[in-house]
Amino acid sequence: MVTLTPILIGGHPYTAVTVRLPKTTLLTVSNEKGYIMCGALDVGLLNNVLADRKIVAGRAVGVKTIEQLLKAPLESVTLEAETMGIHVGMIGEDALLKMV
């Protein structure tokens, strides 16, 4: 099942997506500039193979809900996210606010 939920963070709109798959759940929260995602995100791929796309993204591991994703520290971020002031250890919610 796929669930899309509009959410506000600091008064700014984002889209939360939950994809329930067998034995795992994919989680992402995004706006038009970038996104944060659960551990399924391959930051290395984004930084290396897809570098020309300049994707702004961060990855949090061990999260099982959108609420946890928003509160979890980011384990890795893309190079493009770093240029926006997003860094490893920043909580998801704060990273999303940097994407405004």
C-alpha positions, -999 to 999 in steps of 0.1 A, spaced: 0 0 0 12 36 -8 1 65 14 7 101 4 2 127 32 7 164 29 24 178 59 36 212 71 70 218 87 76 253 99 46 264 79 61 250 46 44 222 26 60 188 21 47 154 9 52 124 31 51 90 13 50 56 29 53 25 7 46 -7 25 64 -36 9 68 -72 20 92 -72 50 100 -35 47 86 0 45 100 28 24 96 64 38 103 97 22 94 134 29 100 158 0 94 192 -15 103 207 -49 140 210 -39 149 177 -22 140 150 2 149 128 31 144 91 31 148 59 51 179 36 49 169 24 14 184 56 -1 217 50 -18 236 83 -12 267 69 -29 248 63 -61 234 98 -60 268 114 -54 287 93 -80 265 78 -107 239 106 -107 261 135 -97 251 156 -127 216 157 -114 227 176 -82 201 158 -61 195 172 -26 188 143 -3 195 129 31 193 94 46 182 83 81 185 47 92 165 26 116 133 45 111 99 29 107 75 58 105 74 93 90 75 108 125 107 89 133 122 100 100 115 136 108 132 133 142 161 110 133 196 123 127 208 119 91 233 92 86 245 105 52 237 133 29 244 141 -8 271 165 -18 245 189 -31 227 188 2 259 198 20 260 230 -2 227 240 13 240 236 49 226 201 54 250 178 72 253 143 88 238 143 123 212 170 115 177 158 122 154 152 93 130 181 101 158 206 102 173 193 69 139 198 52 137 234 65 171 240 48 154 229 15 130 258 15 
